[in-house]
Amino acid sequence: METRWVTFDLDGTLADSPFARVVMPWLHDCLLQRGVASPRDALRQEHTRRLEAGDDVAAYHWDDIASAVLGAQGEFAPPAPPALPVPPTLPMPIVEAMRGELKSDIAAFPLYADVAPVLADLRERGFSLAVLSNGHVGYQRTLLELMGVIGSFDLILGPDNAGSAKPDVGMFAHGLLAGRIALHVGDLLTQDVQAARLAGIQAAWVARQLAPAAGQQDGNDVRDAGGTGGTGENTDSDWLHLAPCERPRMALASGWLDAQVTRELAALGRARTIGPLDEAADQVPDAIILQMDEILSLLP
């Protein structure tokens, strides 16, 4: 029997963005201590430069990006005194920091409460599970290990072992996955949904903040090169009265999906180059889910 896969993004989909909320602030602080006046902007600019150069792998290699930012800082800084109080390098590799001083903070970010039962149900149905993330595998594997859920997944793909990043479709063509993905689940229309739709794969958009019970919880993070920034919006309870596959039409007609795409691109520091969305747009999901168990209705 052919293996069928369900694939997931990590930050903002499975857990409340531990890399963005824990690791990136640590990285910002390291750069600030080493003389970088605006670490968030500097990281974003270098990240964007690499994306625009078509280097998906390097664009998400945060150790290397930080080193480049520090190197550029040195080029424009006045001559340093003989002994610098803080070395112009990171104190340690990011994964080492994750396993050391950041370990307890990361462990405090378990999976969202509705995720583990669904993963178990999918396994009982015979699906294999994978994480498809724009974070390098070393970062994402460490997150999953520290959160105690590495055993839930059969495969972890990132730009460094897939050779590309979402919204490129390369991850979905990986040898183990090609032609076998029943559903991809993610929280960004301009990355997860767009990539899956371009690859001809059913895409479910996680929109936890639309559920009235979410309150101010912002599970649907829009992450940028320097941290997080959510939509901060809730809609009324009409969303709950629609099936997941019916919600995209309502969200499209109301202009909500268009607004979300604009927010995501702005948070990533990118200009919007596409026109208004219609039902054929790659950024329009096949289903909108407010809680993870709703994906079960989308699968055989």
C-alpha positions, 0 to 999 in steps of 0.5 A: 500500500502506498504511503500517504503523507500529511505535512505541516508547517511548524511555527504558528501551525503546530506550536506558538512560534518558539523560534520566533518568540525565543530564539530570535529575541536572543539573536537580537540581543546578541547583535545589539550587544555587539554594536548593531543598532537595529538588529531586527532591520539588519537581519531582515535586510540581509534575509531579503537580500538573499531571497532576492538573490534566489538563495533560499538555503542561505536566506534561512541560515540565521547563524550565517545571516547574523555573521554577515550582519556583524561583518557589515557592521565592522565595515562601516564602524570606526576603527575599534580599540585594541581590545573590544569588550564584546567579540564581534561574533555570536557567543555560540551557534544558535543550536548550541544556545537552544540546547543550553540557555534557551532550553527551558524557554523553548520547552515551555512552548509545547504543541498547541493543545489540539495538535497531539490528538490529531497527530495520533489519529492520523497515525492510526489512519495510516498516514505518515507525518512530516514537517515542511518548514522554512527553518533549517532542519537543525533548528527545527529538529532541535525545537521538536526535540526540546518540546518532546515531540520529535517522535511524532514525525517521520520526516523534517524538511527545510531549505538546507535538505530540500534545496528550496523554501516555500513558496517554491514547490521544491519541498513537496517534490522530495523523493519520499513525498512526491505525489503522495501528499494528501494535505498540507497544513500551514499558517501563511497564505503567501508561503504554505498555501501558495506552495501547496496550491502550486504543487497541486496539493490540498492546502488547509490554512490554520486561522486560530485567531478567527475562532471566538475562543481564541480571544487575543491569542495570536496563533496565526503568527506572521513572522518576519526576519526579526520576530513576530507580528500577528493580525490581531483580528477576530471575526464573528462566530459565523466562521464556526457555522461553515464547513472548513471547505466553505470558509475560503469563499466567505473570506475571499468575498469579504476581502479578508484573505486579500487583507491577510496577504497584504499583512503577511507581505508587509510583515516580511518587508515585501511589497505586494506585487499581485492583484486582488485575489480570486478563487483561482489565486494560489494564495486562496486555501482549499480549506480554513481550519480554526482548530486542528481536528477540522483537518480530519474531515478533509482526509479519506 
